Amino acid sequence: MPTTTATPPPDFEQIIAAFQADCARIAEQVGRVMVGQDPVIRQTLVCLLAGGHALLEGVPGLGKTLLVRTLGAALDLSFGRIQFTPDLMPADITGTNVVVSEDGGKAFRFQEGPIFANLVLADEINRATPKTQSAVLEAMQEGTVSAARTTHRLPSPFMVLATQNPLEMEGTYPLPEAQLDRFLLKAQVPFPSAEDLVTVLERTTGTQTATLHSVADAPTILAMIELTRQVPIASHVLRHAVDLVVATHPDQATTPDLVKRYVRFG
């Protein structure tokens, strides 16, 4: 039986239709640039509307960075990019207090880092040290940044889209479990088909470039996120989700023997 929900407003069908139209327009704009990556586009959009963060994994040259930049162009949201490198420091991400001249004297002012944006591209996140990776933990979990005993709230909506390369191991630092836990999902970016590669060649070797238009702004995205949370979930679906999670813990009585043998933590 479905869970009890409030009576929907009279114009609920129109609201749902507008929601579907906005999703279709966003996907269509991103698809003008990204070729053959419709499942990844859909997963990224689902993550955005669920209020989560996404980790994109794939070999170099598949357009992971381009996908995030294109999504930022299709949405009228502020965009920030962080290129993770071994010498990147936490303050380079979150920001720091700087001394400024004010009223004939000196004062400290907080200078915001690139994390202060609606969409943040964490490019090659596994190339930074664990200390630097941990700088985004509070931002991803709480939507805030703490500096010099002061908490600064990040803009809303806020989403981190991180990319990583699964091939190169030298000079990389695997993401710790605490960092991975901040991501709602990890999307695998597959290699495109031969037909899609032909389309990519046609688009990149010609004289015409795709023109993108912003089709949704921050209030629209926030309203879509709120509407997503109002979707009712049947009680047996909730129970099935819980059963799947419990089945991954080796210390539970109902856990399969295979999990007890090979899994240490659920």
C-alpha positions in Angstrom: 0.0 0.0 0.0 1.3 3.5 -0.8 2.2 5.8 2.1 -0.2 8.5 3.2 0.3 11.8 1.4 -1.4 15.1 1.4 -4.1 15.9 -1.1 -2.4 17.3 -4.2 -3.4 20.8 -5.4 -5.9 21.2 -8.2 -3.2 22.2 -10.7 -1.0 19.2 -9.8 -1.1 17.8 -13.3 0.1 21.1 -14.7 2.9 21.1 -12.2 4.0 17.6 -13.2 3.8 18.5 -16.9 5.9 21.6 -16.4 8.4 19.4 -14.4 8.7 16.9 -17.3 9.0 19.7 -19.8 11.8 21.3 -17.9 13.7 18.0 -17.6 13.3 17.4 -21.3 14.6 20.8 -22.2 17.7 20.5 -20.0 18.5 17.0 -21.4 18.0 18.3 -24.9 20.3 21.3 -24.4 23.1 19.0 -22.9 22.5 16.5 -25.7 23.4 19.2 -28.3 27.0 18.9 -27.2 27.3 15.5 -25.6 26.9 12.6 -28.1 25.9 9.1 -27.1 25.9 9.8 -23.4 22.2 9.9 -22.7 22.3 7.5 -19.7 25.0 9.6 -18.1 23.1 12.8 -18.7 20.0 11.3 -17.2 21.8 10.0 -14.1 23.4 13.4 -13.6 20.1 15.2 -13.9 18.5 12.7 -11.5 21.3 13.4 -9.0 20.7 17.1 -9.3 17.0 16.9 -8.7 17.6 14.5 -5.7 19.8 17.2 -4.1 22.9 15.0 -4.3 26.4 14.9 -5.7 27.7 12.8 -8.5 31.1 11.1 -9.3 31.8 10.6 -13.0 34.3 7.9 -13.8 35.8 7.1 -17.2 39.0 7.0 -19.2 40.4 10.2 -20.6 38.7 11.8 -23.6 35.1 10.8 -23.0 33.8 14.2 -22.2 33.4 14.1 -18.5 34.5 17.6 -18.0 32.6 18.8 -21.1 29.4 17.2 -19.6 29.6 19.3 -16.4 30.5 22.5 -18.3 27.6 21.9 -20.7 25.2 21.3 -17.8 26.3 24.6 -16.3 25.6 26.4 -19.6 22.1 24.8 -19.9 21.2 26.0 -16.4 21.3 29.7 -15.3 23.4 28.8 -12.3 26.8 29.9 -11.1 29.6 27.6 -12.1 33.0 26.9 -10.4 35.8 24.6 -11.5 38.5 23.2 -9.3 41.4 21.4 -11.0 42.7 19.0 -8.4 46.5 18.6 -8.3 48.9 17.2 -5.7 50.0 20.7 -4.6 46.4 22.0 -4.2 45.7 23.3 -0.7 42.3 23.2 1.2 42.2 27.1 1.3 42.5 27.0 -2.6 39.0 25.4 -2.5 37.2 26.9 0.4 38.7 30.3 0.5 40.6 32.2 3.2 40.7 35.5 5.1 42.7 38.2 3.5 43.8 41.6 4.8 42.1 44.6 3.1 42.3 48.3 3.6 39.1 49.7 5.1 38.3 53.1 6.6 42.0 54.0 6.7 42.9 50.8 8.6 43.3 47.1 8.0 40.7 44.4 8.3 40.2 40.8 7.6 37.7 39.8 4.9 36.8 36.3 3.8 37.6 35.7 0.2 35.4 33.0 -1.2 37.0 30.0 -3.0 35.6 28.3 -6.1 33.5 26.0 -4.0 31.0 28.9 -3.6 29.0 28.2 -6.7 25.8 26.3 -7.6 27.5 23.8 -9.8 31.1 22.8 -8.8 33.3 20.8 -11.1 35.9 18.8 -9.1 38.1 17.8 -12.0 40.3 14.7 -11.4 39.5 14.7 -7.7 41.7 11.7 -7.0 44.8 13.6 -8.0 44.7 15.7 -4.8 46.0 14.6 -1.4 43.6 13.2 1.2 44.0 16.5 3.2 42.8 18.5 0.3 40.0 16.0 -0.6 38.7 16.4 2.9 38.2 20.1 2.4 35.0 19.5 0.5 33.5 17.1 3.0 31.7 19.7 5.0 30.6 21.5 1.9 29.1 18.4 0.4 27.4 17.2 3.6 26.3 20.4 5.3 26.3 23.0 2.5 28.6 25.2 4.5 32.3 26.1 4.8 34.0 26.9 8.1 36.9 29.3 8.1 38.4 31.2 11.1 35.6 30.1 13.5 33.0 31.4 11.0 30.6 29.3 9.1 29.7 30.5 5.6 26.7 29.1 3.8 27.0 27.9 0.2 24.5 29.0 -2.5 21.5 26.9 -3.1 21.1 24.7 -5.1 24.6 23.3 -4.6 26.0 20.3 -6.4 29.5 18.8 -6.8 30.2 16.9 -10.0 33.6 15.2 -9.6 35.5 13.3 -12.3 38.2 10.7 -11.9 40.3 8.5 -14.2 40.2 4.8 -13.3 43.4 3.9 -15.3 46.3 6.0 -14.1 47.4 5.1 -10.5 50.7 6.9 -10.3 50.2 10.3 -8.7 46.6 9.6 -7.6 45.1 9.1 -4.2 42.0 6.8 -3.9 39.0 8.5 -2.4 38.5 7.5 1.2 35.2 6.0 2.3 34.1 9.2 4.0 34.6 11.1 0.8 32.8 8.4 -1.3 29.9 8.5 1.1 29.2 12.1 0.2 28.3 11.1 -3.4 24.8 10.0 -4.1 25.9 7.9 -7.1 28.9 7.1 -9.4 28.1 7.2 -13.1 30.3 5.2 -15.5 31.0 7.1 -18.7 31.2 4.5 -21.4 33.2 4.6 -24.7 30.9 5.8 -27.5 29.8 3.7 -30.4 31.3 4.0 -33.9 28.2 5.9 -35.1 28.5 8.3 -32.2 32.2 8.8 -32.9 31.3 9.8 -36.5 28.9 12.4 -35.2 31.6 13.7 -32.8 34.0 14.0 -35.8 31.4 15.9 -37.8 30.7 18.3 -35.0 34.4 18.9 -34.0 35.8 19.3 -37.5 33.1 21.5 -39.0 32.7 25.3 -38.8 29.5 25.2 -36.9 29.2 24.9 -33.1 26.2 24.1 -31.0 24.5 27.1 -29.4 23.2 26.5 -25.9 20.5 28.4 -24.1 19.8 28.5 -20.3 16.5 26.8 -19.8 16.2 26.8 -16.0 17.4 29.1 -13.2 18.0 28.5 -9.5 14.3 29.1 -8.4 13.2 26.6 -11.0 15.7 24.0 -10.0 14.8 24.4 -6.3 11.1 24.0 -7.1 11.9 20.8 -9.1 13.9 19.5 -6.1 11.0 20.2 -3.7 8.6 18.5 -6.1 10.8 15.5 -6.3 10.7 15.0 -2.5 6.9 15.0 -2.7 6.7 11.8 -4.8 5.1 9.1 -2.7 6.9 5.8 -2.1 5.1 2.6 -1.5 5.9 1.0 1.9 7.1 -2.3 0.3 9.6 -0.4 -1.9 11.0 1.3 1.2 11.3 -2.1 2.9 13.0 -3.6 -0.1 15.6 -0.8 -0.1 16.3 -1.4 3.6 16.6 -5.1 3.0 19.2 -4.6 0.3 21.2 -2.4 2.6 21.0 -4.8 5.5 22.0 -7.7 3.2 25.4 -6.0 2.7 26.3 -6.1 6.4 28.1 -9.4 7.3 27.0 -9.3 11.0 23.3 -9.6 10.3 21.5 -12.9 10.7 19.8 -12.7 7.3 23.0 -11.9 5.4 23.9 -14.4 2.6 26.9 -16.6 3.3 28.7 -15.0 0.3 28.5 -11.6 1.9 29.7 -12.9 5.3 32.7 -14.5 3.6 33.9 -11.6 1.3 32.5 -8.4 2.8 34.0 -6.7 5.8 31.8 -3.6 6.1 28.3 -3.0 4.7 
